[in-house]
């Protein structure tokens, strides 16, 4: 954002309806000015009709041979309806251009898909689906064999593939539809802070569920005045690299539809609960290592930006203040956590930027920008949600710049070592 845009944002940020309307009118006006649909430092491979989901999961298998994806079967660009299904499968072959369908699911949204992800370092993957009574999580292998079913929908699997975290996706559908499911049930949907569900951890081998705490428990933990008469829910679970702790977001929505968020962490037994020092807003998060967490959020000094926190302490520092003035979806390079990958929401010209940033060097590298169609907004928007492969040689992102939602990859190995790219 430039200074004028930042000023307007500060004025309207606490009223979602006005903020979204101002943004839409502004972008519609600038959409009349022609700009390139795509510009990038390296060639981009586009797979139209496919997408992966969120930025906090790695779509590649641990050996970088398989690339998980949803095939949305030419569904129209609208919010999911009951009866809609997407195919589940993966890309293989040279430059990951050969897709193999394995199965399908009716539990998905455009932001996080079906929570599709790998189970540990092997050849099994997991995703959410509708069961007979409630949502479940199904496990398949790359040979197409069904190898297991968990009794609840899952949000995250630990790096070892032994445990999964779960919360109620049906509850999200009420006030967070881009992240919830039409299927499933919330027995306390009218209750502001339910006690029957919250965050559970599942033993994936035994299917055993241990409820760590309820929504009511978290709402009662160091409560704030703004929580009164609000609809509470828990979301965005993320295991640490060792799998011994995890992050999650606690959100509450006021009657005027303004959402407050705070970020917490705890160990896998629900103990040593830690509330991070933020104010009103936390959006997107990533573990740098077992002790440090990056979040785009509002600081206790009421400044928005990327902040690097030390878990279980109040230590934190703002980073990249010269380069970042708006929200994004960060993920750290596995073999060099000084680098993180992130993106931006569409600017005045509807361009989403793909960005590399080095923390120790305070260095930003723009990998490209991609113009998103005006029709992709709100719950059906197509954020880039960039993700690394395991050796940092390739990135994957979703984008609608070709005209429809697409799964895209960019090879970075030569660029990172020489500053140049080999053509496809």
MARFI-278258 format. One record per residue (C-alpha): residue number from 0; chain; x, y, z. Coordinates in nm, 4 decimals. Layout:
# MARFI-278258
NUM|A|X|Y|Z
...
This chain:
# MARFI-278258
0|A|0.0000|0.0000|0.0000
1|A|0.1134|0.3557|-0.0675
2|A|0.0701|0.6265|0.1973
3|A|-0.2755|0.7322|0.0777
4|A|-0.3993|0.3730|0.0623
5|A|-0.2578|0.3073|0.4079
6|A|-0.4352|0.6134|0.5443
7|A|-0.7688|0.5033|0.3966
8|A|-0.7143|0.1484|0.5267
9|A|-0.6571|0.2755|0.8804
10|A|-0.9818|0.4712|0.8527
11|A|-1.2018|0.1819|0.7323
12|A|-1.0299|-0.1300|0.8759
13|A|-1.2712|-0.1640|1.1693
14|A|-1.5787|-0.1735|0.9447
15|A|-1.5544|-0.4799|0.7148
16|A|-1.8482|-0.3837|0.4918
17|A|-1.7170|-0.0340|0.4196
18|A|-1.3587|-0.1594|0.3850
19|A|-1.4536|-0.4228|0.1260
20|A|-1.6737|-0.1834|-0.0694
21|A|-1.4041|0.0855|-0.0842
22|A|-1.1476|-0.1736|-0.1950
23|A|-1.3762|-0.3142|-0.4672
24|A|-1.4596|0.0279|-0.6124
25|A|-1.0935|0.1275|-0.6080
26|A|-0.9836|-0.1904|-0.7872
27|A|-1.2675|-0.1686|-1.0413
28|A|-1.1487|0.1794|-1.1338
29|A|-0.7836|0.0793|-1.1751
30|A|-0.8820|-0.2382|-1.3612
31|A|-0.9517|-0.0095|-1.6576
32|A|-0.5772|0.0581|-1.6807
33|A|-0.4025|-0.2199|-1.8774
34|A|-0.1173|-0.3989|-1.6979
35|A|0.0585|-0.7273|-1.7818
36|A|-0.1341|-1.0338|-1.6683
37|A|0.1867|-1.2033|-1.5548
38|A|0.5482|-1.1053|-1.4958
39|A|0.8010|-1.3356|-1.3268
40|A|1.1763|-1.3839|-1.2924
41|A|1.1443|-1.7513|-1.3917
42|A|0.9014|-1.9421|-1.6165
43|A|0.5758|-2.0518|-1.4540
44|A|0.4045|-2.3837|-1.5265
45|A|0.0264|-2.3412|-1.5114
46|A|-0.2225|-2.6252|-1.4490
47|A|-0.5701|-2.4813|-1.5124
48|A|-0.8557|-2.6387|-1.3207
49|A|-0.6396|-2.7455|-1.0255
50|A|-0.5519|-2.5933|-0.6882
51|A|-0.3893|-2.7006|-0.3630
52|A|-0.5011|-2.4784|-0.0763
53|A|-0.3258|-2.3066|0.2115
54|A|0.0309|-2.1823|0.2548
55|A|0.1096|-2.3804|0.5714
56|A|0.1292|-2.7273|0.4134
57|A|0.3858|-2.8741|0.1742
58|A|0.2128|-3.0297|-0.1302
59|A|0.5241|-3.2239|-0.2337
60|A|0.6139|-3.5677|-0.0982
61|A|0.9324|-3.5717|0.1089
62|A|1.1352|-3.6898|-0.1933
63|A|0.9809|-3.4167|-0.4136
64|A|0.8416|-3.6777|-0.6554
65|A|0.4661|-3.6243|-0.6042
66|A|0.2697|-3.2982|-0.5980
67|A|-0.0710|-3.3195|-0.4273
68|A|-0.3625|-3.1316|-0.5811
69|A|-0.7385|-3.0884|-0.6019
70|A|-0.9047|-3.1109|-0.9438
71|A|-1.2203|-2.9023|-0.9112
72|A|-1.3957|-3.0654|-1.2072
73|A|-1.4845|-2.7419|-1.3828
74|A|-1.7004|-2.6204|-1.0930
75|A|-1.8102|-2.2603|-1.1477
76|A|-1.6429|-1.9758|-0.9630
77|A|-1.8814|-1.9570|-0.6668
78|A|-1.8954|-2.0730|-0.3074
79|A|-1.9265|-2.4523|-0.2696
80|A|-2.2774|-2.5984|-0.2534
81|A|-2.4000|-2.9283|-0.1143
82|A|-2.3357|-3.1974|-0.3723
83|A|-2.0225|-3.0290|-0.5098
84|A|-1.7147|-3.2508|-0.5174
85|A|-1.3490|-3.2089|-0.6031
86|A|-1.1125|-3.4852|-0.7102
87|A|-0.8074|-3.5719|-0.4996
88|A|-0.4837|-3.6808|-0.6614
89|A|-0.1287|-3.5812|-0.7476
90|A|0.0984|-3.4691|-1.0286
91|A|0.4097|-3.6634|-1.1290
92|A|0.6472|-3.6763|-1.4217
93|A|0.8629|-3.4136|-1.5843
94|A|0.7760|-3.0738|-1.4399
95|A|0.4743|-3.2334|-1.2659
96|A|0.2396|-3.2245|-1.5620
97|A|0.0786|-3.5707|-1.5362
98|A|-0.2191|-3.5864|-1.2976
99|A|-0.3448|-3.9076|-1.1397
100|A|-0.6860|-3.9030|-0.9736
101|A|-0.7173|-4.1174|-0.6601
102|A|-1.0580|-4.0312|-0.5123
103|A|-1.2864|-3.7323|-0.4419
104|A|-1.4390|-3.5381|-0.1522
105|A|-1.7339|-3.3118|-0.0759
106|A|-1.5596|-3.1325|0.2156
107|A|-1.3594|-2.8440|0.0749
108|A|-1.3360|-2.4677|0.0448
109|A|-1.1365|-2.2482|-0.1917
110|A|-0.8913|-2.1227|0.0713
111|A|-0.7753|-2.4445|0.2363
112|A|-0.9150|-2.7106|0.0053
113|A|-0.9876|-3.0346|0.1935
114|A|-0.6820|-2.9909|0.4220
115|A|-0.5022|-3.2259|0.1807
116|A|-0.1519|-3.3125|0.3128
117|A|0.1045|-3.5885|0.3424
118|A|0.1202|-3.8236|0.6418
119|A|0.4825|-3.8154|0.7556
120|A|0.7581|-3.8894|0.5034
121|A|0.6006|-4.1853|0.3276
122|A|0.3508|-4.2337|0.0457
123|A|0.0288|-4.1757|0.2394
124|A|-0.1812|-3.8607|0.2311
125|A|-0.4896|-3.7446|0.4185
126|A|-0.7875|-3.5183|0.3448
127|A|-1.1273|-3.4348|0.4922
128|A|-1.4566|-3.5785|0.3709
129|A|-1.8179|-3.6146|0.4807
130|A|-1.8963|-3.9250|0.6863
131|A|-2.2294|-4.0806|0.7800
132|A|-2.2795|-3.8702|1.0936
133|A|-2.0073|-3.6060|1.0811
134|A|-1.6966|-3.5029|0.8912
135|A|-1.4069|-3.7492|0.8848
136|A|-1.0511|-3.7652|0.7512
137|A|-0.9561|-4.0322|0.4989
138|A|-0.6074|-4.1701|0.4357
139|A|-0.4946|-4.3092|0.0995
140|A|-0.1605|-4.4071|-0.0481
141|A|-0.0197|-4.3201|-0.3884
142|A|-0.1268|-4.6614|-0.5213
143|A|-0.4882|-4.5602|-0.4649
144|A|-0.5490|-4.7823|-0.1622
145|A|-0.7630|-4.6541|0.1260
146|A|-0.5496|-4.7135|0.4355
147|A|-0.7451|-4.5502|0.7158
148|A|-1.0232|-4.3224|0.8393
149|A|-1.0068|-4.0823|1.1335
150|A|-1.3346|-4.0087|1.3139
151|A|-1.3026|-3.6300|1.2841
152|A|-1.1954|-3.3831|1.0171
153|A|-0.8361|-3.2734|1.0697
154|A|-0.6503|-2.9449|1.0367
155|A|-0.2838|-3.0456|1.0654
156|A|-0.0678|-3.3586|1.0852
157|A|0.2591|-3.3563|1.2786
158|A|0.5864|-3.3963|1.0820
159|A|0.6197|-3.7590|1.1944
160|A|0.2696|-3.8525|1.0753
161|A|0.1650|-3.9792|1.4199
162|A|-0.0790|-3.7145|1.5445
163|A|-0.3402|-3.4870|1.3930
164|A|-0.5151|-3.1779|1.5280
165|A|-0.8876|-3.1303|1.4808
166|A|-1.1495|-2.8592|1.5290
167|A|-1.5096|-2.8068|1.4179
168|A|-1.5263|-2.6984|1.0520
169|A|-1.9059|-2.6763|1.0549
170|A|-1.8798|-2.3984|1.3127
171|A|-1.6535|-2.1945|1.0857
172|A|-1.9126|-2.1997|0.8109
173|A|-2.1333|-1.9548|1.0005
174|A|-1.8922|-1.6596|1.0244
175|A|-1.5865|-1.7805|0.8309
176|A|-1.7332|-1.9513|0.5229
177|A|-1.4151|-1.9455|0.3165
178|A|-1.2665|-2.1864|0.5717
179|A|-1.5626|-2.3982|0.6848
180|A|-1.7580|-2.6921|0.5449
181|A|-2.1269|-2.7244|0.4585
182|A|-2.1137|-3.0828|0.5869
183|A|-2.0792|-3.1832|0.9496
184|A|-2.2533|-3.0546|1.2587
185|A|-2.2041|-2.8121|1.5432
186|A|-2.4277|-2.9220|1.8312
187|A|-2.3836|-2.5797|1.9931
188|A|-2.4015|-2.3519|1.6917
189|A|-2.6183|-2.1041|1.8859
190|A|-2.3806|-2.1076|2.1827
191|A|-2.1310|-1.8213|2.1791
192|A|-1.8530|-2.0357|2.3325
193|A|-1.9353|-2.4093|2.3242
194|A|-1.7982|-2.6552|2.5785
195|A|-1.8588|-2.9724|2.3742
196|A|-1.5822|-2.9119|2.1205
197|A|-1.2672|-2.7079|2.0650
198|A|-0.9307|-2.8532|1.9659
199|A|-0.8620|-3.2262|1.9855
200|A|-0.5508|-3.4298|1.9114
201|A|-0.5895|-3.7664|1.7414
202|A|-0.3584|-4.0656|1.7661
203|A|-0.3496|-4.1589|1.3975
204|A|-0.2542|-4.5226|1.4514
205|A|-0.5268|-4.5928|1.7064
206|A|-0.7836|-4.3341|1.6015
207|A|-0.8007|-4.2283|1.9655
208|A|-0.9260|-3.8729|2.0299
209|A|-0.8130|-3.6556|2.3217
210|A|-0.9954|-3.3224|2.3592
211|A|-0.7331|-3.0739|2.4747
212|A|-0.9685|-2.7856|2.5476
213|A|-1.3042|-2.6460|2.4409
214|A|-1.3852|-2.3155|2.2754
215|A|-1.5278|-2.2105|2.6129
216|A|-1.1961|-2.2924|2.7857
217|A|-1.0003|-2.0698|2.5498
218|A|-1.2554|-1.7879|2.5644
219|A|-1.2150|-1.7928|2.9453
220|A|-0.8336|-1.7833|2.9238
221|A|-0.7147|-1.4249|2.9861
222|A|-1.0429|-1.2847|2.8445
223|A|-1.0778|-0.9421|2.6840
224|A|-1.3658|-0.6936|2.7060
225|A|-1.4397|-0.7294|2.3338
226|A|-1.5260|-1.0986|2.3823
227|A|-1.8598|-1.0185|2.5442
228|A|-2.1618|-1.1059|2.3260
229|A|-1.9387|-1.2563|2.0543
230|A|-1.9329|-1.5783|1.8499
231|A|-1.6097|-1.7678|1.9298
232|A|-1.4245|-2.0310|1.7275
233|A|-1.0773|-2.1867|1.6997
234|A|-0.8868|-2.2305|1.3761
235|A|-0.5493|-2.2397|1.1915
236|A|-0.3643|-2.5127|1.3871
237|A|0.0024|-2.5600|1.2990
238|A|0.2568|-2.8032|1.4480
239|A|0.6114|-2.6910|1.5252
240|A|0.8923|-2.8529|1.3194
241|A|0.9536|-3.1116|1.5944
242|A|0.5820|-3.1722|1.6447
243|A|0.6063|-3.1084|2.0205
244|A|0.4068|-2.7836|2.0264
245|A|0.1463|-2.6245|1.8042
246|A|-0.0072|-2.2871|1.7254
247|A|-0.3719|-2.1975|1.6822
248|A|-0.5878|-1.8883|1.6451
249|A|-0.8791|-1.7909|1.8680
250|A|-1.1298|-1.5704|1.6863
251|A|-1.4460|-1.3983|1.7981
252|A|-1.6968|-1.2087|1.5877
253|A|-1.9015|-0.9131|1.7095
254|A|-2.2550|-0.8449|1.5920
255|A|-2.1306|-0.5866|1.3415
256|A|-1.9247|-0.8709|1.1896
257|A|-1.5875|-0.7386|1.3034
258|A|-1.3482|-1.0245|1.3777
259|A|-1.0903|-1.0163|1.6555
260|A|-0.8040|-1.2668|1.6647
261|A|-0.5326|-1.3744|1.9038
262|A|-0.2597|-1.6385|1.8695
263|A|-0.1772|-1.9111|2.1206
264|A|0.0579|-2.2071|2.1491
265|A|0.0714|-2.5143|2.3727
266|A|0.2317|-2.8567|2.3897
267|A|0.0717|-3.1698|2.2455
268|A|-0.0959|-3.2464|2.5789
269|A|-0.2644|-2.9066|2.5906
270|A|-0.0294|-2.7874|2.8658
271|A|0.1898|-2.4764|2.8919
272|A|-0.0639|-2.2619|2.7091
273|A|0.0955|-1.9385|2.5879
274|A|-0.0785|-1.6226|2.4669
275|A|0.1336|-1.4157|2.2270
276|A|0.1519|-1.0366|2.2779
277|A|-0.0659|-0.9128|1.9917
278|A|-0.3543|-0.6658|1.9683
279|A|-0.6892|-0.7451|1.8024
280|A|-0.5547|-0.8915|1.4765
281|A|-0.3486|-1.1965|1.3749
282|A|-0.3883|-1.3272|1.0221
283|A|-0.1214|-1.5692|0.8930
284|A|0.1455|-1.7643|1.0780
285|A|0.4542|-1.9810|1.0248
286|A|0.7093|-2.1551|1.2483
287|A|1.0671|-2.0510|1.1684
288|A|1.2004|-2.3184|1.4041
289|A|1.0858|-2.4792|1.7308
290|A|1.1241|-2.1527|1.9233
291|A|1.0314|-1.8774|1.6790
292|A|0.7010|-1.7897|1.5133
293|A|0.6374|-1.5407|1.2354
294|A|0.2953|-1.3762|1.2145
295|A|0.1379|-1.0946|1.0224
296|A|-0.0458|-0.9220|1.3049
297|A|-0.1031|-0.6065|1.5048
298|A|0.1513|-0.5467|1.7776
299|A|0.0737|-0.4340|2.1301
300|A|0.1981|-0.0940|2.0065
301|A|-0.0900|-0.1113|1.7533
302|A|0.1353|-0.1413|1.4476
303|A|0.0543|-0.3894|1.1688
304|A|0.3283|-0.5949|1.0076
305|A|0.5348|-0.9130|1.0137
306|A|0.6492|-0.9863|1.3677
307|A|0.8910|-1.2598|1.4748
308|A|0.7988|-1.3953|1.8200
309|A|0.9936|-1.6104|2.0639
310|A|0.7498|-1.8796|2.1772
311|A|0.6602|-1.8929|2.5490
312|A|0.8059|-1.5458|2.6069
313|A|0.6982|-1.1894|2.5315
314|A|1.0050|-1.1294|2.3129
315|A|0.9221|-1.0112|1.9611
316|A|1.0496|-0.7864|1.6839
317|A|0.8990|-0.6355|1.3721
318|A|1.0810|-0.7360|1.0533
319|A|1.0821|-0.6136|0.6953
320|A|0.9286|-0.2780|0.7836
321|A|1.0949|-0.1177|0.4788
322|A|0.9395|-0.3710|0.2440
323|A|0.6002|-0.4852|0.3744
324|A|0.2953|-0.2654|0.4227
325|A|0.0233|-0.5267|0.3817
326|A|-0.0735|-0.8820|0.4748
327|A|0.0610|-1.2028|0.3200
328|A|0.0967|-1.5812|0.3621
329|A|0.4494|-1.6732|0.4814
330|A|0.6333|-2.0063|0.4753
331|A|0.9999|-2.0698|0.5579
332|A|1.2521|-2.2471|0.3377
333|A|1.3208|-2.5857|0.4991
334|A|1.6967|-2.5886|0.4455
335|A|1.7562|-2.2171|0.5126
336|A|1.5038|-2.0647|0.7555
337|A|1.6500|-1.7176|0.7127
338|A|1.4451|-1.7049|0.3910
339|A|1.0675|-1.7002|0.3823
340|A|0.8287|-1.6971|0.0913
341|A|0.5173|-1.4806|0.1007
342|A|0.2656|-1.2997|-0.1173
343|A|0.0331|-0.9995|-0.1163
344|A|-0.3365|-0.9528|-0.1646
345|A|-0.4260|-0.7922|-0.5000
346|A|-0.3150|-0.4286|-0.5265
347|A|-0.5002|-0.1461|-0.7025
348|A|-0.4310|-0.3159|-1.0385
349|A|-0.5375|-0.6572|-0.8985
350|A|-0.1751|-0.7791|-0.9003
351|A|-0.0721|-1.0337|-0.6364
352|A|0.3042|-1.0287|-0.5717
353|A|0.5166|-1.3380|-0.5020
354|A|0.8037|-1.2434|-0.2711
355|A|1.1210|-1.3860|-0.1151
356|A|1.2574|-1.2188|0.1962
357|A|1.5773|-1.2795|0.3945
358|A|1.5471|-1.1856|0.7619
359|A|1.9168|-1.1503|0.8537
360|A|2.0006|-0.9537|0.5381
361|A|1.6741|-0.7532|0.5364
362|A|1.6523|-0.8282|0.1647
363|A|1.3382|-0.8574|-0.0508
364|A|1.3310|-1.0276|-0.3923
365|A|1.0139|-1.0086|-0.6021
366|A|0.9681|-1.3327|-0.7954
367|A|0.6724|-1.2045|-0.9926
368|A|0.3248|-1.0578|-0.9917
369|A|0.0013|-1.2049|-1.1253
370|A|-0.3183|-1.0164|-1.2093
371|A|-0.6287|-1.1714|-1.0496
372|A|-0.9711|-1.1354|-1.2195
373|A|-1.2205|-0.9071|-1.0433
374|A|-1.4616|-1.1987|-0.9995
375|A|-1.2208|-1.3739|-0.7582
376|A|-1.2856|-1.2037|-0.4244
377|A|-1.4144|-1.2642|-0.0713
378|A|-1.4707|-1.6359|0.0025
379|A|-1.3963|-1.7336|-0.3595
380|A|-1.0794|-1.5269|-0.3942
381|A|-0.7655|-1.6964|-0.5208
382|A|-0.4740|-1.6039|-0.2939
383|A|-0.1319|-1.7232|-0.4070
384|A|-0.0673|-1.9100|-0.0778
385|A|0.2940|-1.9872|-0.1833
386|A|0.4648|-2.3080|-0.0653
387|A|0.8191|-2.4512|-0.0887
388|A|0.9243|-2.7987|-0.1894
389|A|1.1555|-2.9837|0.0498
390|A|1.4923|-2.8744|-0.0880
391|A|1.3951|-2.5151|-0.1669
392|A|1.4407|-2.5596|-0.5424
393|A|1.0773|-2.5009|-0.6441
394|A|0.7733|-2.3076|-0.5249
395|A|0.4067|-2.3796|-0.5768
396|A|0.1178|-2.1337|-0.5675
397|A|-0.2467|-2.1004|-0.6693
398|A|-0.3459|-1.8190|-0.9049
399|A|-0.6346|-1.7182|-1.1291
400|A|-0.4248|-1.4961|-1.3564
401|A|-0.4758|-1.7379|-1.6541
402|A|-0.8504|-1.6646|-1.6272
403|A|-0.9430|-1.9473|-1.3911
404|A|-0.8076|-2.0920|-1.0681
405|A|-0.4846|-2.2797|-1.1432
406|A|-0.2035|-2.4665|-0.9703
407|A|0.1290|-2.3056|-1.0629
408|A|0.4933|-2.3933|-1.0027
409|A|0.8178|-2.2031|-1.0518
410|A|1.1643|-2.3648|-1.0603
411|A|1.4072|-2.1564|-0.8515
412|A|1.7214|-2.3705|-0.8240
413|A|1.9210|-2.1824|-1.0897
414|A|1.7818|-1.8450|-0.9874
415|A|1.8859|-1.8839|-0.6236
416|A|2.2400|-1.9910|-0.7150
417|A|2.3105|-1.7683|-1.0167
418|A|2.0343|-1.5064|-1.0306
419|A|1.9194|-1.6527|-1.3633
420|A|1.6586|-1.9039|-1.4721
421|A|1.6745|-2.1767|-1.7296
422|A|1.3781|-2.1652|-1.9721
423|A|1.1281|-2.4517|-1.9662
